[in-house]
Amino acid sequence: MSEVKLREKSFTEKMGMGNTHPAVLAVWAAVIAVAHMLPSIPILGTGGTFSVSSALVPLAGVFFGPIGGALCAAIGNFIGQIIAPHTAWAGIGTFLIGTINAFVSGTVSRGKWPIAVGIIALGTVLWFTHEIGRQAPFFAIVFYGLGAIMAIIGGIIGTKLIKEANFFKKFIAVWLASFAGMVGAAALANYFSLVVYQLPASLWNMLIPISPTERTIFSIGAGIIGVPLLIGLPKIGIFVGPEAGLEDDDED
């Protein structure tokens, strides 16, 4: 194996990316950035909208692992909020939300679900430290509770399903990791909303059925986009996902 190859392999292993080439991470970050400019799609029945970038961010964690995915999402979202400022609802720090999303998705897809649950639990604790949060307890219990459950299932069962050849099994695994990642990011972002925007408890109570529904739809989008790539990219020598590290490089 050449010295260049050894350096690349060392870098990707440290980033938890297996045999994924760093250039692939850069390309996915660019795709996330460009997705910020695409129009959002209204979600019937919820009043919310679906952005393609919402599906691409957790896939960064699934494809490249928690560290590599977080770095990819951070770069992609930061550039994205510069070229599409209307997406930066939390100011210059908006990109951190996607970073957490990818990190949590990455931990779940690699079986490190206690870290994901810990982040969701932190968001839950912070929620109840705020007066408005205590006035809307069931929002946190239902929404964050579902995220923690999916993180556990995804970290235990999903890590096996994602390595199966069956499309539907891989889809379930990607959905679980993506849902957990989105909830983990929301748990911290919602606390920011409480502190900065002082949104009333009545609004949060209204979101009890809406927030899980939206994340369910976003995660379905992640599965639709991500599973074909998990199956197809390794066939052309681009290794992504938890199995990327299982591919042996036999070059001298």
C-alpha positions in Angstrom: 0.0 0.0 0.0 1.4 3.4 -1.0 2.3 6.1 1.6 -0.6 8.3 0.4 -3.0 5.4 0.7 -1.8 4.7 4.3 -2.3 8.4 5.2 -5.8 8.4 3.8 -6.7 5.2 5.6 -5.3 6.5 8.9 -7.4 9.7 8.5 -10.6 7.9 7.7 -10.2 5.4 10.5 -9.7 8.2 13.0 -12.8 9.9 11.7 -14.8 6.6 12.1 -15.3 6.5 8.3 -13.9 3.1 7.5 -12.5 3.0 4.0 -14.5 6.0 2.9 -12.3 8.4 0.9 -12.2 12.0 2.4 -13.3 13.4 -1.0 -16.6 11.6 -0.6 -17.2 13.5 2.7 -16.4 16.7 0.9 -18.9 15.9 -1.9 -21.7 15.1 0.5 -21.0 18.3 2.4 -21.4 20.2 -0.9 -24.6 18.4 -1.6 -26.0 19.4 1.8 -25.0 23.0 1.2 -26.7 23.1 -2.3 -29.8 21.5 -0.8 -30.4 24.6 1.2 -31.3 26.4 -2.0 -33.9 23.9 -3.0 -37.6 24.8 -2.3 -39.3 23.2 0.7 -42.2 20.9 0.2 -45.4 21.5 2.3 -46.4 18.6 4.6 -50.1 18.1 4.4 -51.8 17.9 7.8 -48.9 19.3 9.8 -48.5 22.8 8.5 -44.7 22.2 8.3 -42.4 21.8 5.3 -39.9 19.2 4.2 -36.5 20.3 3.0 -34.2 17.9 1.2 -31.4 18.9 3.5 -33.4 17.6 6.4 -33.0 14.1 4.9 -29.3 14.5 3.9 -28.0 15.6 7.2 -28.6 12.4 9.3 -27.3 10.4 6.3 -24.0 12.1 6.8 -23.8 10.3 10.2 -25.0 7.0 8.8 -22.5 7.1 5.9 -19.4 8.4 7.7 -19.9 7.7 11.4 -20.5 10.2 14.2 -17.3 12.2 13.9 -17.0 12.2 10.1 -20.7 12.8 9.7 -20.7 15.7 12.2 -17.8 17.3 10.4 -19.5 16.8 7.0 -22.8 18.2 8.3 -21.1 21.2 10.0 -19.3 22.2 6.8 -22.3 21.6 4.6 -24.8 23.4 6.8 -22.5 26.3 7.5 -22.0 26.9 3.8 -25.7 26.3 3.2 -26.8 29.0 5.7 -24.4 31.4 4.0 -25.8 30.9 0.5 -29.3 30.6 1.8 -29.6 32.9 4.9 -33.3 32.4 5.2 -32.6 28.9 6.5 -30.5 30.1 9.5 -33.4 30.5 11.9 -31.1 30.3 14.9 -28.6 32.8 13.5 -25.0 31.9 12.8 -25.1 28.9 15.1 -27.9 27.2 13.1 -25.3 24.8 11.5 -24.7 23.3 15.0 -28.2 21.8 15.0 -27.4 19.7 11.9 -24.0 18.8 13.3 -25.7 17.3 16.4 -28.2 15.6 14.1 -25.5 13.8 12.1 -23.5 13.0 15.2 -26.4 11.3 17.0 -27.4 9.4 13.8 -23.8 8.3 13.5 -23.7 7.0 17.0 -26.9 5.0 16.6 -25.8 3.5 13.3 -22.6 2.3 14.9 -24.3 0.8 17.9 -23.2 3.6 20.3 -26.8 4.3 21.3 -26.0 5.3 25.0 -24.3 8.4 23.6 -27.4 9.3 21.6 -29.7 8.6 24.5 -27.5 10.8 26.7 -27.8 13.7 24.3 -31.6 13.4 24.2 -31.7 13.1 28.0 -29.6 16.3 28.3 -32.1 18.1 26.1 -35.0 16.7 28.3 -33.3 17.9 31.5 -32.7 21.3 30.0 -36.4 21.4 28.9 -37.6 21.0 32.5 -35.2 23.6 33.8 -37.2 26.3 32.0 -40.6 27.5 33.3 -42.3 27.2 29.9 -40.9 23.7 29.5 -42.4 22.7 32.8 -45.8 24.0 31.5 -45.6 21.6 28.5 -44.2 18.4 30.0 -45.8 16.0 27.6 -44.1 17.5 24.6 -40.7 16.4 26.0 -42.0 13.1 27.4 -43.6 12.1 24.1 -41.3 13.6 21.5 -38.0 13.0 23.3 -39.1 9.7 24.7 -39.8 8.4 21.2 -36.4 9.6 20.1 -34.7 7.7 22.9 -36.6 4.5 22.2 -35.7 4.7 18.5 -32.1 5.3 19.4 -32.0 2.2 21.6 -33.8 0.0 19.0 -31.6 1.4 16.2 -28.4 0.9 18.2 -29.2 -2.7 19.0 -31.3 -4.0 16.2 -30.7 -1.4 13.5 -26.9 -2.1 13.4 -27.7 -5.7 12.3 -30.4 -4.7 9.8 -28.3 -2.2 8.0 -25.8 -4.9 7.1 -28.4 -7.0 5.5 -28.8 -7.1 1.7 -32.6 -6.6 2.0 -33.7 -3.1 1.0 -36.5 -3.0 3.6 -34.3 -4.0 6.4 -31.7 -1.4 5.5 -34.5 1.2 5.3 -35.7 0.4 8.8 -32.1 0.8 10.1 -31.6 4.2 8.4 -35.0 5.4 9.5 -34.3 4.5 13.1 -30.9 6.3 13.1 -32.3 9.3 11.3 -35.2 9.7 13.6 -33.0 9.5 16.7 -30.6 12.0 15.2 -33.4 14.5 14.4 -34.9 14.2 17.9 -31.4 14.6 19.5 -30.8 17.8 17.5 -34.4 19.0 18.3 -34.0 18.4 22.0 -31.2 20.9 22.2 -32.5 23.3 19.6 -35.9 23.5 21.3 -34.3 24.5 24.5 -32.6 27.3 22.6 -36.1 28.4 21.3 -37.4 28.4 24.9 -34.6 30.7 26.1 -34.4 33.0 23.1 -37.9 33.2 21.7 -39.9 32.4 24.8 -42.5 30.4 22.7 -45.6 29.8 24.8 -46.5 26.4 26.3 -49.7 26.3 24.3 -47.7 26.2 21.1 -45.5 23.3 22.4 -48.5 21.4 23.5 -50.0 21.8 20.0 -46.8 20.4 18.5 -47.0 17.1 20.5 -48.4 15.1 17.6 -46.9 17.3 14.9 -43.2 17.1 15.8 -42.9 13.3 15.8 -45.0 13.2 12.6 -42.6 15.6 10.8 -39.5 13.7 11.9 -41.1 10.5 10.8 -41.6 11.9 7.3 -38.1 13.4 7.3 -36.6 10.0 8.3 -38.6 8.3 5.5 -37.0 10.7 3.1 -33.6 9.8 4.5 -34.3 6.2 4.0 -35.5 6.7 0.4 -32.4 8.6 -0.5 -29.9 6.8 1.7 -30.6 3.1 1.2 -30.0 3.0 -2.6 -26.7 4.8 -2.0 -25.7 2.3 0.7 -26.4 -0.5 -1.7 -25.1 1.1 -4.9 -22.0 3.1 -4.0 -19.9 0.1 -2.7 -20.4 -1.6 -6.1 -18.5 1.2 -7.7 -15.8 1.3 -5.1 -17.2 4.1 -2.9 -17.5 2.7 0.6 -20.0 4.3 3.0 -22.0 3.2 6.0 -21.1 0.9 8.9 -19.8 -1.8 6.6 -17.2 0.5 5.0 -14.7 -0.5 7.6 -15.2 -4.1 6.8 -13.7 -3.8 3.3 -10.1 -4.8 3.2 -7.7 -2.8 1.1 -5.4 -5.5 -0.5 -3.2 -3.1 -2.4 0.6 -3.5 -1.6 
